[in-house]
Every structure is written in C-alpha cells, then in structure tokens.
Amino acid sequence: MARQQALNLAWQYFDNGDFRRDLATRIAVRSESQEPGREAELRHYLTACVIPEIEALGFGWEIVDNPVAGFGPFLLAERIEPDAPLTVLTYGHGDVVRGYDAQWRDGLSPWEIVEEGDRWYGRGTADNKGQHSINLRALASVLEARDGRLGYSVKLVLEMGEETGSPGLKAVCERYGERLAADLFIGSDGPRLAADAPTLFLGSRGSFNFDLRLRARDGAHHSGNWGGVLSNPATRLANAWATLVDAKGRILIEGLRPPAIPAAVHDAVKALSVGATPGDPAIDPGWGEPGLLPAERLFAWNTLELLAMKAGNPDAPANAIPGEAYAHCQLRFVVGSDREHFLDHLRGHLDAHGFEDVEVSSARMSQMNATRLDPTDPWVGWALASMSESSGKTPTLLPNLGGSLPNDVFADTLGLPTLWVPHSYPACAQHAPDEHALKSIVREGLGIMAGLWWDLGEQGRDVIKERETWHR
C-alpha cells in the first residue's frame, strides 16, 4: 500500500495543478544556451527554480563553473543517507534551444505554458525542463511516502549547456568523479517510441559531425566566359559525396559501417514499429541498409547524413562558377563502430577515389560516443518490471536511442549502467516552434518514476547482488 501511496502523491501533485504551476515558472526563464548574453538566465534557472526544490528534499549542492569558457554552469547535488547500500545518479539539463518566438503559431509563446487539449505548449516542456521536473517531483513523493528516508543515496548533475553539445560535462565528471560515484544512472531525455508506449532505452547512438570543403580558387567566375575550362567545386563535392553513400542511403565506406547486430539487440527491436504515431512522417521503406527492418536501421545501425550544403549564393544565384563548396555531414553510429578512425577512413576513401582536393575535418564540439547497456543486464529487467507495474502497460525496450545524448559521460567516464525513461514523444516539436508536452505522458511519467524510485529502495540491493553473478 505504501508504494501505491507514493504514486498517488505524485498524481495528486499533477491533478491539483501544482506541477503545471511549477513548470510554468521554469518555462518562463529564457535559458537559451545557444544565444549569447544568457549567462544570468542560465544561472537563475538553477538558483531560483531547482535549488529551492532540492534543498527541501535534503540535498546539499554546489554550482560549478563550466571549464569551457563562455558556456553555462553545472549544478552538482547529493542527498546522502548514512549506511545506504547503493547510490543512484540522475541528470537533467535546464537550458533550451532558441525560442524562435516569431515562428510560433498565433496564441502561443515559447516562454509561457498554453494548454490546448492534451498539450502543454512552451519551450522546454518536452526538452528538458518538463522531464527532470517529473523526476524530482516523483522523488519528493517517494520521500514523503517513506517518511523521509529513501533507502539509498541520490546524486544529481544538472547542466546548462546540453543544447550546445554539453561542453565541459566530461571534464566536470572527470574532475568530480569520486563525488559522483554511484551504482546506477537513471535519467530522462528524448522521446518515447510512441506516445502511448512507456519506453526504456539503455544508451544512444553516437554522433560524429564532419565538414567537407573544396576550395578551387578565390572568388566566382562568369559561367559563360569560363564554363568548360574551370572546375566546379560544387560538382566535384557532389560527386565526392556520392562515393560515401549511395542514392538509397547505404553507407559505402566499410570503415563507417558497424559490426553485425548482436542477437540481444536484434531481439529487442525486431517487433518495434517505427513511425506509427499520428503526426510522424511516413517512413521510406527502401531507404537505408538493405535487408534490415526499419527499427534495426534506426536503433541498431549507422546512418550517414548530409545536413547542409552550400555553393555560390543560394538565395540569389548568379551566372558564375563558385570558387568553393561546403557540406556539413553527420554519422550517427552504434556501439562497436571504429570511432577513433572515422576521419582516417574518410580521408583514405576520398583519396582512393581521386578527391584529394576535398578537405575533411571534424567538428569536435558535436561529437558524442555511442553507448548501450547490455539488454540482459539485471537492471534492465528490474526497470521494465517496475514500469509495467506502475503503468499497467508493457514498456518498450530500446537498446539505444536513435539520436545522441551525452550518455557516454555516464556510461564510459563514470562507468555506470545507464537507464533512460523518456517523458516525451516523437511529435513533440522539440527544437522547433510549438514545442509541447502531452499532459497524459506527464501524469503517467510521474507515476512511473515514483514507482522506480520506490522500487529502488526495496529491491536495489538485490539487483546489485544479482549483477555480481551475472555474466555479460
């Protein structure tokens, strides 16, 4: 009955309007980390919105300046219970992408919650203010139901620069590694597979961004006077790209392709449906690696994308051969890919195909490594069982998110088993105008997280013992 009491307290906080009120206060803070001059707002979010809440829960805290100049600070906090048998680390980010205020539909604003049906509109409702607010409020409900004692210790990292690529996060976790030591990581970011499907994912695909550039000469030259005798860098760059990936999206460089899909990963994704939620784009069945299911292509394989390309003046084309061409590209990759040598593979391939003149360079600030907790890890079965009990639904298991998160810092740098429980859905318009959260997911998420926080105190010690005899 006490477990149910914790869930009821979390739901009550939603039903009486308190959660919406508190989230509205957080949404009102213009914590746009991509905009210059927002340092005061980034720090204000921590001091005014988060610290009072965690202090009431018994956390000690410290704001740590970012070791990378010009980027937002970090909040490190801990609630230590003497003689606790385990410690959990949780995470969130209070920064958001640009508001794009003028692009929101009439009647909406990125900086206030507007309710329409099941939707709460506002920048950060889905990514990530709403998500970490759910987790902290659920923790408060469990503390109340357990008379102020969880049965474990909790540590928190809240960053204010995730939307700029999490600069400084790894360095902070390395510097404060002992302080952040834990047995388990539980966080929330990204979307569920579908709105009505509670989801657990165990890591994320990595992200390797790189640029291709060909500088043929200074300035542009008239295409009538020089066409046919001057090489066109845009033409050569387009042909160079065509040697990297074919017309149906299949990667053509062996060094950029992943190893075979592990059996446990195949079993986890084989029955998943992609693009089934209303509002999702229709998937292209013939796109990507042949012989794979759509879910395998999205969650268990590498994809190479051309994100932007420029030559000349696209807004006002001139009758001139451009002097240079540029392309910004991205490789999303899974665990086991040869990430240390991506640039070498690209350089060698371009040279072998006669494109020695094409420069290739990586965008270091945009790199995140691929991570994936083994789906057979005992923590996975524990989390799925807890989520099922709380929601009354069979949760979806994703071995890793199709997108990228800084999970490598928690999985690799801190060496933790990582569990992610998202409280958003694919059509939430995160990073775009009209971002929103679904009230139904928020309420359900409060119950799911209250159940996880409760069960961790009841069963966490046993899972740790089980892991001691579990063989990967």
N, C-alpha and C positions, 0 to 999 in steps of 0.2 A: 504493500500500500504506500510506503514511503516513496518508492520510485515513481509511482503514479502521481504522488503529491508534487514531486519536482516538475513533472511535465505539466501538471495543472497550473502551477505557479507561473511557468513560462508562458503558457497560453493565456492566462489571465492578464499578464502584462501587455499582451497584444490586444486582447479583446476590450480592455478598458481604455485603449487609446494612448497609453503611456509610451509604448515603443514608438509609435508614429511621431509623437511629440519630441522624444529624444532624438530620433533620427532626423527630424526636420531641423533641429539645432545644428546637427553635424553637416547636413547638406548645405546649410546657409554659409558655411565657411568656404571661401573661394581658394581652396588648396590646390591650385593648378600648378603642378610642379614643372610643367613644360613652359610656363610663362615666366619671363624674368621679373624680378621685383616682388615675388610672392613669399619671400622668406618669413615675413611676420605672420602671414596666414598659415603657413605650414607649421610653425611653432605654436601658434594659437590653437590649432586643432588639437594638439597634444595637451596643452596646459588647461584649456577650457572645456574640452569635450571628453577626453579619455582619462586623464589623471584623476579628476574627482571621482569618477566611477570606480576605478581600480583601487584607489585609496580606501573607499568604503568597503571594498572586498578584502582588505588587509594586505594589499601589495605594497612593497617598497619599490622605488623607481628611480631612474636616472635618465636625463636627456643627454644623449651623446652626439656631439657634432660630427657631421659627415667628414671622414678623412679625405674625401674628394672635394676640393674647393668648389663652392658655388651650388651645391646640392643640399637637399633637405636633411634634417636631423633624424635620429633614431630614438625611440623610447625603449629602454630595457627595464623590465619589471619582473619581480618574483614574489610569490607567496609561498613561503617555506613552512611546512608542517614538520615539527621535530619527529624524528624516527619514522618518517613516511617511507614506505617500501619502494616507491617509484616516483619519478618526476616526469611531467609532460611539458613540452614546449609548444606554444601556439604562436600564431603570426597573423598580421594583417597589414594593410597599408592605408594610410589616411589621405594620401594625395590622389588627385584625379587628373584626367586628361583635360585639355582645354574645354571651356564651356560651350564655345561656338554659339553664343547667346542668340545672335540674329537668325540662326538657322533652325531654331526650334519652332514647332508649329504654334500658331496663334493660341494664346491662353496658357502656354507652358513657359517655364523658366528653368534653367539648369540649377538655380540656387534656392528653389523652394519646392516642397512636395505638393504636387497637384494630384488628386485622386480621381480616377475615372474607372469605374467598374472594379476589376481585379488589379488594376495597375496603380502604382505609385510612381509618378514621373519625378525626375530630378537627377542631377549629375552625382554619381556615387551611390545611388540607391542599390545598384547591382554590383558596382566595381569601385571600391571595395568597402565603403563605409557601412552599407547595409549588412554585408556578410560578417565582418568582425564584430559589429554591434550585436548580431544574433548570438554569436558565440559567447561574448562576455555576459549578455543578459541571461543566457541559459546557465552559465556557470553560477551566476548570482542566485538563480532559482534552486540549484542543487545545494549550494551553501546554506540557504535558508531551510530547505527540507532536511538537511543533515545536521542541523543545529550548529552551523559554523565550522564544521570540520569535513574536509573532502575525503581524507584517507590517502592523499598524495599531495605532492608539491606541484605548483604551476609556475612556469616562466613564460614571459611574453616578449616578443620582438615586434614593434610596430614601426614601420619605416615610412618616410615621407618622400620617397623618390622612385617608387616602383615603376611609375609611368614614364620615367626617363631611363629605364634599363637597370634599376637597382644599383646605381653606382655606390660603392663603399660598403655594400651589405656583406660581401665576402670578407673584406678587411676587418669590419667590426666583429663578425662572428669568429674570425681567427684570433683577434686581439682579446676577445672576451669569451673564448672557448670554454674555459673552466667554469665561468659564471653561468654559461648557457647549457652546460652539460645536462643531459636528460636521458630518459629511456625510450621516449616515443615523441613523435611530432604529429600534431593534429592541427590542420588549418583549413581555411575556406576561401576559395577564389575560383574564377572561371565558371562555366555553366554546367548544369546537368546535361545528360544526353538528351532528355526531353523534359518538358515542364512537369509532367505528372510522374516522373520516374526519379525517386531519390537515388543519388549516384555517389559512388565512392571511386576515386581514382588515386593511383599509387605513385604518380610521378608525372613527368611531362616530356614531350619531345623537346629536343634541343633546338636552338636557333643559331644559325651561322649566317650572318649578313655579309655580303661582299659586293664590291663595285667592279665593274668592267668599264674601261675607258680607252678610247683610241684618239690620240691627238695627231692628226695628219699634218696640220700646218696652222699658222696664225691666220685667223680671220676666214671669212667665207669668200667665195669667188663665183662670178656670174656663170650660171649653168650653160648659157648659150656660148659664151666665149671659151669656156674651159671644160665643158662636159665631154667626156670621152678620153680626156688626157690627164685628168686629175682623179685620183682615187676618192671614193666617197666613204668617209669613216662610218656613216650610218649603215650603209650597205654591208661593209665588212663586219661591223659589230653584229648586225642581224644574222649574218651567216655564221659568225663565231658562236652565237647563242644557239643556233640550230644544231651545232655539233654537240652541245651539252645535254639537250633534252629534245625528244622528237615531237612531232606535231600532235601527239596524243598524250603528252606529259610524261613519258617514260624517260627516266634518267639514263643517259648513255655513257657516263663515266663510271667504270666499275668501282673506283675508289670513293665515290659519293653514294654508293648503294649500301644498304645494311646487310647483315648476315641473315640467314634463314630465320623465319619467325619461330620462336620457341613454342613448344607444344602447349605449355600452360597459358601463354598469351593467345595463341590461336583458339584454345577452348574458351577463353574468357570473352572474346569478341565475335566469335563466329555467328552468334544468334542476334547480334545487335543490329538495330535498324537505324540508318543514318538519313537525316532529312525528312523525318516523318511528322515533325511538329508543324502545325499551321503557322505560316509566315516564313518557314525555312525555304531557301531556294531549292529548285529541283536539281538533283544531282545529275551529273553526266555519266551514264553507266560505262561508256567506252573510254573514259579518261583515266590516265594513270597506269600503274604497273599492271600488265595483263595477267590474268589468272588469279587475281586476288579479289576477295569480297570488298565492297565499299568500306566496311568497318576496318578491315585489315589495312587498306590503303591509308585510312585516316589516323589510325591509332598504332599501327604496327609496322609502318614502312616510312621511307624517306620521300620527301617531295621537294622539287626544285622549282622555284617560282621567280618570274621576272616581275618585280613590283613597280618599277618606274623606268622609263627610257626617254632620253631627250637628245635631239639633234636640231640645230637651227633654232628657229623661233616658232614653236607650235601654234601660238596664238595669232601670229601674223606672218605666215610663210612668205619667204622671198624666193625669187628665181636665182638661188645661189646654192652652190655645193658647200655644205657646212665644213668647218675646219676640224671639228671634233664631234664625238658622240659618246654618250654616257648611259650606263644601265645600272640600276640598283637591284640586286638579286638576293634571294634568301633560300637557304637549305634548311628545312625542318627535318630533324633526324632523330632516330631512336637509339636506344642503348645498343652498344656493340659496333656502332659506326666508327670509322677511322678519323675521329675529330681532330686529332693532333696534326694530320697531314692533308686536310682539305685543300689548303692553298697550294701545296705541292702537287696534288692531283690535278687541280685546275690549271696550274702553270704548265705542267708536263703535257696535258691534253691539248691545250691551245697551241703549244709549240709544235707538237706532233702533227697538228692539222694546218700548219702554215700560218698561224695567227700570232707570231712572235711580237707583232706590233701592238697587240691588245694588252693593256696593263690590267692586272688583277690585284686587288688589295682588300683586306678585311676591315670591317667597321667594328673595332674592338668593343665599343661600349654596348653593342647589341648582341653579344654572344652569351648564350646560356647552354649549359651542358644537358644532355639527356639523362633522365633518371627513371627508374622503375623498380619499385619494391616487388619482390617475388610474390606472385598471386597466391602461392601456397604458404606464405608466412602466417603463423598463428594470429598475428594482429589483424590480418585481413578477415579471417573467419569470424573473429570476435566482433569486429566493427560491423560486418554485414548482419550478424545476428542481432546486435543491438539496434541497428537502424530498422530492421524488419519488425522487431517487437514494438518500437515506438511509433512507426508509421502505419503498420498493418499492411505494408506493401513489400514486394520482393525488390530489394535495391539492385540497381545496375552497377556492375563492376567494370571499370575501365582500367586496364593495366597502366595506362598513362593517358594524360590529356593530349589531344591533337595539337593544341597550342603550346606555348612555352611559359614557364614560371621560374622564378629563381630557386626552384626546389633543390638544385644541385648544392646550394649552400648548406641546406639542412641535411640532405642525404649523404653528400660527399665530405664537405668541410667539417660538419659536426657529427657525421656518421650515424644518423638516426633513421630508423624505419619511419616512413612518411605516409600519412593518411590524409587525404583531402576530401572534404564533404562540401560540395558547392551548393549555394543557395540562390543560384540564378538559372537562366535557361537560354538556349541559343539565340532567340529572337529578342533579347532584352535591349538591343541597340547600345550596348556599352561602347565607348569610344566614339559614338555618333550622336547627333541631335536626337532628342526624345528618349534618352536612356530611361529605363524604368525597371522596377522590381514587381513581381507578382505577389500580392498580399497572401495568396494561398500558399506559395512557396515559403514566404517569410514565417508564417504561422507554423507550417509543417516543420520548417527548419529549426524553429525554437524547440519544438518537442523532440526532434531527432538529436539535437545537440545536448539537451538536458538528459536524454537517455544515455548518450555516450559518456558525458561527464559523470553521471551516476554510476554506470556500469564499470567505469574505470576504477572507482573506489572499491567496488565489490569484487571485481574479477581480475584487475590488472596484475596483482601479484601472481595469480595462477597462470596468466598468459606469459609472464616473464619466465616462470619455471618451465612452461611447455617449450618455449623457444630454446632453452638450454639443451634440450634433447632433440630439437627439430633440426633436420639436415637439409640444407639448401640443395 
